[in-house]
Amino acid sequence: MSERKTINKYYPPNFDPSKLERRKRTPKGKDAVVKLQTVRLMTPYSMKCTSCGEYIYKGKKFNARKENTGEKYLGISILRFHIRCTRCSAEITFKTDPKNSDYVSERGAVRNFEPWRDPNNKDETEEERLDRLEREEEENAMQELDAKSVDAKREMEIADALDELRTRNALTEHVNPEKLLEVSKKEDDEVQKEARRQQDEEDAEAARQAFAEARKRAASAEQSDSTAKGPSSAVKKEPVFETLGRGSLIKQSSPLDLLKKRKGGLSASNLGITLKKPKVIQ
């Protein structure tokens, strides 16, 4: 077992340490190879790859290489980050911008348009900015007031609806269904009685008109008979009475009396009048 372990080293008798090749040290200065540090970051803005057109949304995670550019702004060093496109693996670089507290795209991708980064706002002075902020605050105050008034109106409408529902529930609690049925039956009976009464009145009126027409026809018939017989028969004759036994008198019947003596008398069916049946409301 001890032979397998390389704890002891063998130096031959002709060993010359001066002939050993030494390791090359990394050069310093301009020719030095800088090893970039790998960090985990999320993209600070949404961008579009210039080589394949892939959109990379804000907040996507990457294993980026961090590089110190050597530039500074007010003592704050500017860093550069290298990432690769998720579709075509093209290199994308962007660096920090401490002046505007933002990031600047260098190559490999184009930053998408963002309305709050409109370049026209950069020319705005401090006074204009203050005025704009004051106007926005006033507008926000007016909007809040309008929203409060709308909310108060809605709450009042809801309270009125709740009160109405409570009153309806209170009324329905004290109502007996049997009493409601009785009241509805009484109302139906009254309606039926009123319909029958109206139907009876219409029938009576129709009967009166029929009787009047019958009288007119009888009178016209008598007049035509009297004119046909002569002027002597036009004189109105008194009713002739016939004598029966025991001195009783019988009056001669006129055509109207004969009509009345028929079966059923002066009924609507004998006169050819159809009566309407009363409407029964269920």
C-alpha positions as CSV (number, residue, x, y, z in Angstrom):
1,M,0.0,0.0,0.0
2,S,2.8,2.4,0.8
3,E,4.2,2.0,-2.7
4,R,1.0,3.4,-4.2
5,K,1.1,6.6,-2.2
6,T,3.3,9.4,-3.6
7,I,4.3,10.8,-0.3
8,N,8.1,10.1,-0.8
9,K,9.6,11.4,-4.0
10,Y,12.6,9.8,-5.7
11,Y,15.5,12.1,-6.8
12,P,18.0,10.4,-9.1
13,P,21.7,11.0,-8.6
14,N,22.0,13.1,-11.8
15,F,19.1,15.5,-10.8
16,D,19.9,19.2,-11.5
17,P,17.3,21.6,-10.1
18,S,18.6,24.4,-12.2
19,K,17.3,22.7,-15.3
20,L,13.7,22.8,-14.2
21,E,11.2,24.9,-16.2
22,R,9.6,27.6,-14.0
23,R,6.0,28.6,-14.4
24,K,5.2,31.7,-16.3
25,R,3.7,34.4,-14.2
26,T,0.8,36.5,-15.5
27,P,2.0,39.8,-16.9
28,K,1.0,43.0,-15.2
29,G,0.0,46.3,-16.7
30,K,-1.5,46.7,-20.2
31,D,-0.7,43.1,-21.3
32,A,-2.3,41.6,-18.2
33,V,-5.2,39.3,-18.8
34,V,-8.2,40.5,-16.7
35,K,-10.4,37.7,-15.4
36,L,-14.0,38.9,-15.3
37,Q,-16.2,38.2,-12.3
38,T,-19.4,36.2,-12.9
39,V,-22.5,37.6,-11.2
40,R,-26.2,36.8,-11.2
41,L,-28.4,39.8,-12.3
42,M,-31.7,40.7,-13.8
43,T,-32.0,42.9,-16.9
44,P,-32.7,46.4,-15.7
45,Y,-34.8,47.3,-18.8
46,S,-36.6,45.6,-21.7
47,M,-34.5,45.3,-24.8
48,K,-34.4,43.9,-28.4
49,C,-31.5,41.9,-29.8
50,T,-30.1,43.5,-33.0
51,S,-28.9,40.2,-34.5
52,C,-32.1,38.0,-34.2
53,G,-34.8,40.4,-33.0
54,E,-35.5,38.6,-29.8
55,Y,-37.3,40.6,-27.1
56,I,-35.8,40.3,-23.6
57,Y,-38.2,41.6,-21.0
58,K,-37.2,43.5,-17.9
59,G,-36.3,41.3,-14.9
60,K,-35.0,38.3,-16.8
61,K,-32.2,36.6,-15.0
62,F,-28.7,36.1,-16.5
63,N,-25.3,34.9,-15.5
64,A,-23.4,38.1,-16.5
65,R,-19.7,38.9,-16.4
66,K,-18.9,42.1,-14.6
67,E,-16.2,44.4,-15.8
68,N,-14.8,47.6,-14.3
69,T,-14.4,50.2,-17.1
70,G,-12.1,52.4,-15.1
71,E,-14.4,55.4,-15.6
72,K,-15.8,57.3,-12.7
73,Y,-18.5,59.8,-12.0
74,L,-18.1,61.8,-8.8
75,G,-16.0,59.0,-7.4
76,I,-18.5,56.3,-8.4
77,S,-17.0,53.7,-10.7
78,I,-18.9,52.7,-13.9
79,L,-19.3,49.0,-14.4
80,R,-20.0,47.1,-17.6
81,F,-22.0,43.8,-17.8
82,H,-21.8,41.2,-20.6
83,I,-24.8,38.8,-21.2
84,R,-25.8,36.6,-24.1
85,C,-29.1,36.5,-26.1
86,T,-31.3,33.6,-25.1
87,R,-32.0,32.8,-28.8
88,C,-28.9,33.4,-30.9
89,S,-26.3,33.7,-28.0
90,A,-25.1,37.0,-29.3
91,E,-23.2,39.1,-26.8
92,I,-25.0,42.1,-25.3
93,T,-23.3,44.7,-23.2
94,F,-24.6,47.6,-21.1
95,K,-23.1,49.7,-18.4
96,T,-24.2,51.7,-15.4
97,D,-25.1,55.4,-15.6
98,P,-24.7,56.9,-12.1
99,K,-25.5,60.4,-13.3
100,N,-29.1,59.5,-14.2
101,S,-29.3,56.5,-11.9
102,D,-29.9,54.3,-14.8
103,Y,-28.2,51.9,-17.3
104,V,-27.0,52.6,-20.9
105,S,-27.0,50.1,-23.7
106,E,-23.7,49.8,-25.5
107,R,-23.9,47.1,-28.2
108,G,-25.8,43.9,-29.2
109,A,-29.3,45.2,-28.2
110,V,-31.5,48.2,-28.4
111,R,-33.5,49.5,-25.5
112,N,-37.3,49.6,-26.1
113,F,-39.1,52.9,-26.0
114,E,-40.3,54.0,-22.6
115,P,-42.7,57.0,-22.3
116,W,-41.3,58.1,-19.0
117,R,-37.9,58.4,-20.5
118,D,-39.0,61.0,-23.2
119,P,-36.0,63.1,-24.1
120,N,-38.2,66.2,-24.3
121,N,-38.4,66.2,-20.5
122,K,-34.7,66.7,-20.1
123,D,-34.9,70.3,-21.3
124,E,-37.4,71.1,-18.5
125,T,-36.1,73.6,-16.0
126,E,-36.6,73.3,-12.3
127,E,-39.3,76.0,-12.2
128,E,-41.2,74.3,-15.0
129,R,-40.9,71.0,-13.2
130,L,-42.2,72.5,-10.0
131,D,-45.1,74.1,-11.8
132,R,-45.9,70.7,-13.5
133,L,-45.8,68.9,-10.2
134,E,-48.1,71.5,-8.6
135,R,-50.6,71.1,-11.5
136,E,-50.5,67.4,-11.2
137,E,-51.1,67.6,-7.4
138,E,-54.1,69.9,-8.0
139,E,-55.5,67.6,-10.6
140,N,-55.1,64.7,-8.3
141,A,-56.9,66.5,-5.5
142,M,-59.8,67.3,-7.8
143,Q,-59.9,63.7,-9.0
144,E,-59.9,62.5,-5.3
145,L,-62.7,64.9,-4.5
146,D,-64.8,63.7,-7.4
147,A,-64.1,60.1,-6.4
148,K,-65.2,60.8,-2.8
149,S,-68.4,62.4,-4.0
150,V,-69.2,59.4,-6.3
151,D,-68.5,57.0,-3.4
152,A,-70.7,59.0,-1.0
153,K,-73.6,59.0,-3.6
154,R,-73.2,55.2,-4.1
155,E,-73.2,54.6,-0.4
156,M,-76.4,56.6,0.0
157,E,-78.1,54.6,-2.8
158,I,-77.0,51.4,-1.2
159,A,-78.4,52.6,2.2
160,D,-81.8,53.5,0.6
161,A,-82.0,50.1,-1.1
162,L,-81.3,48.3,2.2
163,D,-84.0,50.3,4.0
164,E,-86.5,49.5,1.3
165,L,-85.6,45.8,1.6
166,R,-85.9,45.9,5.3
167,T,-89.4,47.5,5.1
168,R,-90.5,44.9,2.6
169,N,-89.2,42.1,4.8
170,A,-91.0,43.5,7.8
171,L,-94.3,43.7,5.9
172,T,-94.0,40.1,4.6
173,E,-93.3,38.8,8.1
174,H,-96.7,40.0,9.5
175,V,-98.8,38.9,6.5
176,N,-100.9,35.8,6.7
177,P,-101.1,33.8,3.4
178,E,-104.7,32.7,4.2
179,K,-105.9,36.2,4.6
180,L,-104.2,37.1,1.3
181,L,-106.1,34.2,-0.4
182,E,-109.4,35.4,1.1
183,V,-108.8,39.0,-0.1
184,S,-107.9,37.8,-3.6
185,K,-111.1,35.6,-3.7
186,K,-113.2,38.6,-2.6
187,E,-111.7,40.7,-5.3
188,D,-112.3,38.1,-7.9
189,D,-116.0,37.7,-6.8
190,E,-116.5,41.5,-6.9
191,V,-115.0,41.6,-10.4
192,Q,-117.3,38.7,-11.5
193,K,-120.4,40.4,-10.0
194,E,-119.5,43.6,-11.8
195,A,-119.1,41.8,-15.1
196,R,-122.4,40.0,-14.6
197,R,-124.1,43.3,-13.8
198,Q,-122.8,44.9,-16.9
199,Q,-123.8,41.9,-19.0
200,D,-127.4,42.1,-17.5
201,E,-127.6,45.8,-18.3
202,E,-126.5,45.2,-21.9
203,D,-129.1,42.4,-22.3
204,A,-131.8,44.6,-20.9
205,E,-130.9,47.4,-23.2
206,A,-130.9,45.0,-26.2
207,A,-134.3,43.7,-25.1
208,R,-135.7,47.3,-24.9
209,Q,-134.5,48.1,-28.3
210,A,-136.0,44.8,-29.7
211,F,-139.4,45.5,-28.1
212,A,-139.4,49.1,-29.4
213,E,-138.7,47.8,-32.9
214,A,-141.4,45.2,-32.6
215,R,-143.9,47.9,-31.5
216,K,-142.9,50.1,-34.4
217,R,-143.4,47.2,-36.8
218,A,-146.8,46.4,-35.3
219,A,-147.9,50.1,-35.5
220,S,-146.7,50.4,-39.1
221,A,-148.6,47.1,-40.0
222,E,-151.8,48.5,-38.4
223,Q,-151.4,51.8,-40.3
224,S,-150.9,50.0,-43.6
225,D,-154.0,47.8,-43.0
226,S,-156.1,50.9,-42.1
227,T,-154.9,52.7,-45.3
228,A,-155.7,49.7,-47.4
229,K,-159.3,49.3,-46.1
230,G,-160.2,52.9,-46.6
231,P,-160.6,56.2,-44.8
232,S,-163.3,55.0,-42.6
233,S,-161.1,52.3,-41.1
234,A,-158.4,54.9,-40.3
235,V,-160.6,56.1,-37.5
236,K,-159.4,54.7,-34.3
237,K,-161.7,52.1,-33.0
238,E,-162.3,51.4,-29.4
239,P,-161.7,47.9,-28.3
240,V,-164.6,45.5,-28.7
241,F,-165.6,43.4,-25.8
242,E,-167.4,40.2,-26.1
243,T,-169.9,39.1,-23.5
244,L,-169.6,35.7,-21.9
245,G,-171.7,34.1,-19.4
246,R,-172.5,35.8,-16.1
247,G,-172.0,39.3,-17.7
248,S,-168.2,39.0,-17.9
249,L,-166.5,40.9,-20.7
250,I,-163.6,39.8,-22.9
251,K,-161.4,42.3,-24.7
252,Q,-160.5,41.5,-28.2
253,S,-156.8,40.8,-28.6
254,S,-154.6,43.1,-30.6
255,P,-151.6,41.8,-32.7
256,L,-149.2,42.8,-29.9
257,D,-151.3,40.8,-27.4
258,L,-151.2,37.8,-29.7
259,L,-147.5,38.1,-29.9
260,K,-147.3,38.2,-26.1
261,K,-149.5,35.2,-25.8
262,R,-147.1,33.0,-27.8
263,K,-145.0,30.4,-26.1
264,G,-142.3,32.2,-24.1
265,G,-143.9,35.7,-24.6
266,L,-141.8,38.6,-25.8
267,S,-138.5,36.8,-25.0
268,A,-135.3,37.5,-26.7
269,S,-135.2,34.1,-28.4
270,N,-138.7,34.6,-30.0
271,L,-137.7,38.0,-31.2
272,G,-134.5,36.7,-32.9
273,I,-132.1,38.4,-30.4
274,T,-128.9,36.6,-29.3
275,L,-127.8,37.4,-25.9
276,K,-124.1,37.3,-24.9
277,K,-123.1,35.0,-22.1
278,P,-121.5,36.7,-19.0
279,K,-117.8,36.5,-18.8
280,V,-116.5,34.5,-15.8
281,I,-113.1,35.7,-14.5
282,Q,-111.2,32.9,-12.9
